[in-house]
Amino acid sequence: MESYCKVAVKYPGAEGILTYKNPSDFAVNRGDLVEVPLGRRKAAGCVVQTGLSTADVQAELDKYKLKEVSTKENELFSLSEKELSLYEWMAKYYHYNLGMTILECLPKILKRPRSVEFVSGEGQDIEHTLNDDQQSSFNSIQEKLTKGFDRFYIHGVTGSGKTLVYLSLMKEVLKSGKSVLFLLPEINLTPQFTQTFAKYLDCRVFPYHSGVTNSEKNAIWKELKENTKPVVVMGVRSSVFLPIEDLGLVIVDEEHDQSFKQSDRCPYNGRDVAIKKAQLSNAPIVLGSATPTVENYFTFKDGAKSDNYFALKKRASGGFPKVELVDCRESGAKSAQKKFDEDDLWPMHPKSLIEIEEKLKLGEQVLVFVNRLGFANYVQCRGCGYKFEDPNTNTPLRYFKKKNILSSSHSDYEIPMPEICPECGNMSLLQKGFGTERIQEILSSKFSAYNVERFDRDEIKNVTQLEDKLSRFHNKEIDVFVGTQMLSKGHNFERVNLVVVLGVDSVMNFPDFRAIEKAYQLITQINGRAGRYSPEAKVLIQTLAPENKLFDYIKDHSFNEFYDEEIIIRDISRFPPFSKMAVIYFNSRFQERLVSNIVSVGEGLKSIVEKNSLDVQILGPSPAMIEKRANQYCWYIAIRSVNINDLHNLINVFQNSYNRVSGVSFKIDIDPYQIY
């Protein structure tokens, strides 16, 4: 008697779940990874339902000749019930094809992976004892570690010793025979945490990130499937999909960080998926940050989970750096600064240069933060005003002096730096704006006796380069680091007592309802790199708007005051946490066709909202901030609702009723981190 199964196929259809005949020569079970015929080709998929009879699929048999499942992957890679349930939740919540969700999140499966050595922990005793705040947090969470799923929040100022609390909790869980998943936002933090965990934890530690080879990923997967001993999996957002069966604790460090949000493919948030994974495993989850998201602070400080909120208000050692604003509206032409005023040092202010010089003479190291790569933000002809732009996006090309190229930050487009203007032939080309490369050149020229290097994605492209840079900085082979946001996250720099911050005005003025929150988080995290081992530390913030109240909150290290003002604005404007949001992006090479289609969709959605009295607001349609990317025009419709069910129901109606237009595609983003 014939039997059938349902397979979630890696195919961009509405659902991508198709029916197939069970193969005659091998059995398939729910969670198996398979290959199936799809038209004239083969496609990868995952079995999601089995045991279907002819009667169950009669309607499809009347229409089609159902084909057999072709082959099955090694059962080592079959998904457990908990794993498959997590993917099914993701596909439903993020309105993304299930087969695509599964197959895009799994590592590339190799037939003959190379042998791999794993990191084995030494299990040393922790030298430091917990202070009162740390001990109180640890005790409260420890009491509930074995009581199933729960959510906890550790709100610890930078340098307060959150890692020590994490370590203590991990030791407890590992002693009970269960494993731990530790998520962090950036690859550049993994060497530091790998070293710490390997020293103090008595188990294998599996780092997992983009720098891990496919062979290593396959080996980790195999080890987790076959291993019966407790382990620690530590890595970036994709680590959440690893098959940790006996999970006893999940920790998400720096939960506020936007790196947890995937922008391409299924736009999931690793933090939120980790919460769901913990729930499915009936394990507790600990979120931590010095700068919580407004939404999580709202939930844990004053909301339903206030009993599970723990504050670490003091630094474990050292002191808070003094925050000083440098008003860039002033020329800085005081007598003490004259030696720097004579040169073209923009955007470095003379006061900043004097402070840097003083610290270097004391044998200390300095961090200079810049929020952009490159030497100049754009290049323009002095004669006719011609701007060099990316033809795919119509955005200015950035100038990279070392490579002597103009490069787009929104596509792969780049060209050699021209010698003359292509419009008028003028040889005088004006370089405007600044980035890390420009700052490095200025500091290297003024402080030639010292080594100034960059810490950004243009310089650091893999874990080996990252470890080399950090090692050389810790060994004082580098005196000044000029870096981007990579510098702001979690690093302990012993000899750093001065941090100079440039470019924050552009962050605060970004057209986004989270702009002030992001600016507060970014500056506070950067400030946290100074003074960890000394009470005498300073942060200089160069700004054209020193009167902005945000700087007062940063100076006072007062997240509460910032939050109290921000939450009022969110409440009035009905932005999260007082609503849920989603965005539907439409893309096409044909601008008129795109606009006509999205206007029609917008009118249809508004009509559905009115007819069904849904508590939903439709915002737009509007062009994206950069309307043209990679030769595709992009417009969007934003959806906002205080009722999460109304929001998801409306998107379901849209997906089921949308009449596709040739040359126009759409993408849904639930809980967007920003609308681009």
N, C-alpha and C positions, 0 to 999 in steps of 0.2 A: 504494500500500500504506500502510495506517494506521501511524503511529508515535506513541509516547507518551513522557511525561516525568513525573518525580516533582517535586512542589513542596512546600517547607516553608511552610505557610500560617500567617499570623498569626491563630491560632485556638487557644484554650486546651484542646486535646485532649491525649491521652496523649503522642503524638509530633507530631501536626499535619502529617505528611508524607502527601500525597494524590496520587493518580495522575490525570493529565489527558491529553487528546488534544492532540497538537501542532497548532498553528493552521495553516491552509492558506495564509495570505497573508504570513506572516513566520516567520523561524526563531528558535528559542530555544536558548540554550546554558547550560551549568552556570554559575551565578553571576548570571544575569539576574534583575532584579527585575520581577515581573509582577503582573497582576491576574487573578484567577480567580473563576468562579462558585462560590458556597458556599451551597447551599440556594437561598433566594430573594434572596440579596444577593450582593455582590461582596466579595472579601477580597484583601488584599495578600499577596504571597508571594515566595519566591526559588526558582528552579529548582536542584535539587541533583543530578538525574540525567537524562540524555537518551539517545536511541537505543534505546528499549525497543520491542520488536516486539509484535504481537498475542499471540504465544505467551507472551511474558514476563508479560503482564498478564491472561491468559485467566481466571484464578480470579476476578479483580475484574470482568471483563466478564460473567461468568456471573451475577454478583449485581447489578451496577449498569450504568447507561448512562453511560459516561464522557464528560464535557463537555470542550469545547476551552478552552485558555488564552485569556482575553479580549483583554488588551492587554499591551504591554511598556513599561517606563519607558525614558527616554533611556539609551542604552548607556553613557553617561558614568558612570552610577551602578551599572553591573554590577560584581559582586564578582570580584576576581581569585582564583586558586586558593588563594593564601596567606590572603587575607581570609576566604574561605569555610571553609577548614580551621580557622582560628582560632575561628570561630563554632561549627563542628561540635564542636571540642574543648570549648568552653564549655558547650554544650548537654549533652554527655555527662558532663562533670565535675560540673557544678552541677545535673544532673538537671532541666533546664528545657527547655521546648518550643523547638525549633530556629527555627521561623518567628517566634515571639515574640522570641527572643533577637536575631535579625538585625534585624527591623523596629523593635524598641524602641531599639536602639543606633544606628541610622542617623539622620542629621539629617532634618528635614522637607524633602522635595524640592519645590522651587518651580519653577513653569513660567517665571516671569519675575522672576528675582532682580534686585535693584538692583545697580548698579555699585559696586565696593568698591576702596579703596586699601589696599595692603599695606605692612607695615613692611619697609623695606630696610636691611640692615646696613651700617655704615660700614667695618668691617674694620680698625679701629685696632689698633695694637700694645698688648698688655697692659702697663700701667706697672709692675706689681709682678712681681718675680722669685719663683719658687717657693723656699720654704725647704727644708731638708734632708728633712723628713718628706714634704712635698708632692712634691718632686722624685722621691723614692724611689717613692712611690705611682704617680706619673705614668709613670715609666720602666718599672715592672713591668707596668702595664696596656698601655702603648703597644706593648710588644714583642709582645703577643698580639692587638692590635686587628684585624689582617688575617687571623687564623687561625680565623675562624668563631665559632660560638656558644660563649660561656663566661660564667660569672657571677663578678663581683667585688664586694667590699664595702669602702667607705671609712667607717671609724668615726672621725669627727672631732668633737672636743668643740665646743660652740657657739663660733663665732668663730674656728675653726681654719683657715678658708679652703678649705672643700670646693669652693665655687663656682669658685675659681681653678683647681683641679685639673680640675673639670668643663669649664671654658672651654678649657683647654689641650688636653684630649682631643678636644673638639668641633672645634677648629681643625684638628687632625690629620686627623680623619675627613672634614671638609668639603674639605680639600686633596686628598684621595684621590678626590673626586667623589661621595661618598655622603652621605646625609642622616642627620639625628639626630632622635630623639624624646626629649623631656625632659618627664617627668611630675613634677608637684608636687601637694601635697594640697589646697590651698585657693585659691580665686579671689583672695583678698586678697594673695597673693604675686606674682601675674602682672605687675602694673605694674613692680615692682622688677626682676624677671628680664627682662621685655621691654626695659627701658631698658638693662640691662647687656649683653644679647645683641646688641641692635641697635648698640651702640657698638663692640663688639669682633669681631663675626662678619661675614664678607663674604658674606652671602647674605640671602635673604628669611626673615623670622621670622614664623611664624603663631601668634599666641596663640589658644587655643581653650578656652572655658569657657561657663558659663551666661549671662554678660553679652554674649556674641557673638551678633549677630542671625542670623536664619535666612538672610538674604541673604549675610551674611559666611560662614556655614558652607557654603552652596552654592558660593560663590566659592572658598573654600579647597579644597573637595573637587575642583572642576573644575581648579583650578591644580595640585593634586597629581597628578591623573590625566594631565594634558597636559604638565606641566612636565618638562624633562629635566635641569635644573640642581639641584645639591644645595640643600636647605633645612633649616631647623630648625622643627619643630613643638613647641610648648611649651604645656602646659595641664594641666587636671585629668584625672581618671580616664577620661572619655569620649574624650579625645584618642587613646587607645590604638587606637581603631577607624578612625582616618583612614587612607586608602589610600596609605601611603608605600612605594613599590615598591622603591627602591634604598636600603634601610635599612642604615646602617653602624654605628650605635650607639644603644642605649637607655639612658637614665639615669632612675632613680627617686629623687628627693630626698625626705628625711624618710619613708623607706619604712615606718616604724613607725606612721604616722598612720592613725587609724581612718577618716578621710575617703576613703581609697582603697576602702573597703568599701561597696558599694551595699546599702541596706537594703530597698528596694522592688524590684518586678519581679524580674529575674534577680539574685540576691544575690552578684554576682561581686566579687572583690578586684582592683582595677586593677593593683596591683603584680604579682600572680601571673599575670594575663592578659598583662601586659607581658613577663614572663619567657617565656611561651609564644610571644608574637609574635616576640621576639628569636630564639628557637630556630627557628621556622618561616622566618625571614629569614636564618638562619645568621649572626647578628650578636651581638657581645658586649653584655652588660648590666651596668651599674654601679648598685649600690644604695648609698645613703648615709644616714647619720643620726648624731646625737650620742647617741641613745638607742635602739639597735637593739631589735627585738622579741627576746624570749628565744629564739624558734625560730630566727631567722636568726643570732643570735650563737652559738647552739649549733652550727649548721651550719658557719659560717665560722671561728669562733675555734678550736674544738677538733675539728671534724668533717671531713667529706670535702673541704671547700673551703678548708682552712686556709691553703694556699699563696696564695689569692686574697684574703686579709684584710689590710687596711692601716689602721693606726692613726695618726691625727693628734692627738697628745696636748697640743700647745701652742696657745695662741691666737696668731693672726697678729699682733695688736697688742693693747694694753691688758693687762688681767689678769683673773683669775677674781675675781668679787665675793665678799666675805666674807658668809657665810650666818649669820644670827642668828635664833634662835627667840624669839618673844614669847609667853610663857606667859599665855594668856587666863584661866587659873584665878585669877590674881592681879588684884587691883583696880587696881593701878598707881597707888596713891595716895601716891607719893613727892612730896616738896616740889617737885621740878622739873616735876612733871606736874600740879600742882593746878589750873592754869588751864584744863585740859581736863577734869578730873574732875567739875566742877560741872555739866556739861551731859550730856544724854542723847545720847551719841555712839555707842552700840552699833550695829554690831559693831566699829567702829574702836577700837583700843586707844590710850590716851593716848601711849604710847611711839612708836607708828607716826606719830601726828600731829606729835609734836615733831620726828621725823626728817624728815618731809615738809617741815615749815616751814623747817628748816635748809637743805635742798637748794634750796628755792624762793628763799630769800634770797640764795643764791650764784648765782642766775641759771640753775640747772639745771632739767631736766624730770624728772618722776616718772611711773612706771607703777604703777597699782594693779590687781591681778588679782582678779576675783571670778568664781566658777564658775556664777553664775546671772544671768539677766536680771531686770528688773523692780524694783519697790520693796519688795515683801514677798512671801514664798513662799505665805502663805495668810492669809485673813481670817476671824475668829471672833467671835461675839457674846460680850461680857463678861457678859451677863445669863444666857442659857440655854445657852450653849456651842455654838450652831448654827454649823456650818462651811459655807462657800460652796464647793460642789463642782461639777465637770463632770458633768452627768447621763449623758454618753456613756461616761465612764471611771471615775466615782466617785473621781477624784483632786482634790486641792485646786486652786482657781483662784488664779493669781498676780495680785497687784495692781500695775498700772502707773499711777503717780500722774499723770504728765504727760497721759496720755490719759484718765485717770479711769475706767479699765475693769478688770474682772476677766476674765482670759483663761486658757484651758487650754493647757498645753504639750503635750498629747497629742491634741488635735483642734482644729477651727476654732471651737469654742464660745467666745463672749465675751458679757459683759453690762455695762451701765453700773454703776459702783460704787454700791451701794445706800446710801441715807441712814439706813435703819433695818433692823433684823432682821426678816425676813419671818415668823419664828415667834412672837416675843414683842413686837415693836415697840420694843425697846430701841434707843436712838440711839448707844450706845457700842460701836463695832466695833473689835476688837483686831487690829492688823496684826503678824503674826509672821514671822520669817525676814527675809532681806535679799537684795538683788540689786544690779546695777550702778546702777540709778536711785537707790536709797537711799544708796549710797556717794557718788555724785555730789552729791546734795543736802547731805550732811554736809560734804564737802570744800569745796563752793561757799560754804556758810555760814561756815565757819571761815577760809577763805582767799579772801575776797571780792575781794581785789585781783588775783587770778590767774584765768586761764581754765581751768575744769575741764570736760572733755567726755568723752562715752562713745564707746567703740570696740567696738560689738557689733552683732548682727544686727537689733536693734530700731531702731538709728540708721542702719546702713549696709545698703542694700538693692540697690545696683548698683555697678558698677565706677567710675562717675563720682563717686558719693558717697565711695567708698573712696579714690580718688586725691586728692580734695579734702581729706579728713581727714588723710591721710599728708603731703600737701604742706604743709598749715597747721601740722602738728606739726613737720616738719623746718624750717620757717621761723620756728619759735618763737612762732607765734600762739596755740598751745595749750600750757599749762604742765603740766597733768596729764591723762593718759589713764586712764580707768577702763574696763577691758575684760574680755571673756571670753577663751576659748581662742584667739580670733582674734589676740590680742596675742602669743601664745607662739611663733608660727611664723615664723622666718626673717628678721624685720625687723632692720635696722641703725639704731639710734637713737644719734646722736652725743653728745647732751647728757644721756643717761640714766645716772645712777650710783646710783639708788635704785629698787628694785622692792619693792612691798608685796604679799604674797600672802595672800588670805583664802579660807576655805572648803575647805581641802585635807582636813580631817578627814572630810568627807562622801564625798570621792573614795576615801580609804583604807578607809572602812567600807562601801563598796558591796558587796553580796553577789555577788561575781564572782571566779573564780579568778585573773583578771588584774588585780584591783583595785590591788595594791601596785605591779605593773609600770606600770600607767597613771599612778598617782600619781607614781612616780619620773620617768617620761617627761615628764609635765606640768610638774612643779616645775622639773626641770632645763632644759626648754625655756624656761620663763618666766625663770629665773635668767639664761639666756643673753642676754637683752635688755640686761643691765646690764654696764658696765665694758668695752665693746668698744673704747673709745678712751681709757680711763683705768685706772690700776692701783688707784685709790681708789674702789671701788664696794661697795655693800651690798645684800643682799636680806633683808628682814624677812618671816618666815613666822609668821603668827598661828595658834596651835594650842592645843587642849586636851589634846594628848598629846605633849609635847616629848620624852618618854622613848622614843618609837618609834625603833627602830634605823634605819629608813629615813632619818631626818633626818641621822644620822651619815654615811651613804653620800653623801648630797647635799652635806653640808658638806665632805667630803673629795674631792668630785668623783670618786668611785670607783665606776664602773659595775661593775668586776670583782667587788668585794666584794658589791654588791647581787646580781649575777648568781649568784655562788657560793652564796649562801643560798637564792635563789629556785629555782635548778635542783634543789636537794635536795628542796624541797617539791613541785615538779612531778614529780620522779621517784617519790617516795613515793605521791603521789596519782594517778599515771599520767595527768596532763594533758599537753597539748602542751608540749614537742616529743616527748614519749615516747608519744604516741598521736595519732590523727586523730579529729576530732569532726564530727558532723553533728546537726542539730536538725530535727525535723518539727513544724511548728506547725499546729494545727487551730483553725479559726475558725467561729463560728456565732452567730446571734441567739438560739438556743435552748440554754440552758445544760445542761439535762438530756440532751438529744439528743447534744450535743457530748461530755459526760463519758462517757456510755454508749458512744459510738463509739470514743473514744480509749482507753478501758480495754480494749475488745475488741481494738483494733489492738496495744496494748502486749502483751497476752497472746499474740497471734498471732506477734509478732516474737520474743518470748522462746522460744516453742515452736520456731520455725525455727532459732534459734541453738543450742538444745539438740540438736535432731535432726541438724543438720549439723555439730555440734562446731565452730562458728565462734568465733573469738577476738574476741568482741564483747560489750560490756556495754550493757544497756538501762537508762537512767536515767529514772525517771518511770513513768507520766504525772504531770505537775504543772501547776498553774495558772501562767500567766505572771505576772511581777512585778506588772504592772497587768492584772488579769484581763479587764477590760472596756475596750475602746477603740472609739471610733466606733460605739457601740451593738452591738459584736460581742464575744462572749466568746472568750478565747484560752487554750488549753492546749497543752502541748508534750511531746514525747518526745525525750530526748537520747540519742545513740548514740556510743559511744566504742570505738575499736579500735586495737591496735598494728599491725594488718594492714589496709592501705588497700584491698586488693582485697576482703577480707571485708566491710568497711564498705560499699563501693559495690555489691557483689553483694546485700547485704541490702536496700539501698534500691531496687535494681532489682526485687527480688522483691516488695517492698511496692507499688511503682508498678504492677506488672503484675497483682497479685492483689487490690488494694484494691477493695472493693465500695463505691462511692460512696453516701453517705447524703444524702438531700434536705436542703438547708439547711446542710450542713457542707462546708467547703473545707479544703484543706491546702496547705502551702508548705514546701519543703525548703531548708534553709540548710546548705551545706557550708563547713567551716572558719569557724564563726560567730565574730565578733569579741566578741560578748557575747550572753548568753541573756536576752532581755527578758521 
